Amino acid sequence: MFSNSGVAGAAGSGSVSIGLQRTLQWNSVVEGTLSVGDGPSLSVRWYRLISPRLSFTVIPTVHYTPRGIQYGFVSAFSTEFDDHSTGSLEFHCGGRDVSMNVSLTLHYPKVRVVMSMEVGIPHSHIGVSGSFVLPHGLVLRSVAR
């Protein structure tokens, strides 16, 4: 069981979720999640390792809102280039939104940098984010879009 919450422009949102996970084979996992918060949501995720450094993910979702039922779909290819860098190619669709995202993540013990480019309808953007571990366990996060 897990939860998340967020605030944007003094309006809060959040959900409480419960999930089940089942390993099908040594390289394949299925996970189901039921969330309640901004409307009930159901998702099923399927992860599959194609090779030791390449994975594939499929996520169909159903979300119930006051405006009706919204369906969504995400598929992603992720690869590990070396011990400190990973890349992913994601395809998202749901409702009237369709997008493709390419990202590169560099992670070191005290620094993590993510560079991404999303092309979609109705929005496209380029973003860079970073997190830096400061003394005493504090974390400084920065985002630019």
Secondary structure as UniProt FT lines:
FT   STRAND          2..8
FT   TURN            9..10
FT   STRAND          11..25
FT   TURN            26..27
FT   STRAND          28..36
FT   STRAND          41..51
FT   TURN            52..53
FT   STRAND          54..65
FT   TURN            66..67
FT   STRAND          68..82
FT   TURN            83..84
FT   STRAND          85..94
FT   TURN            95..96
FT   STRAND          97..107
FT   STRAND          111..121
FT   STRAND          125..133
FT   HELIX           135..137
FT   STRAND          139..144
//
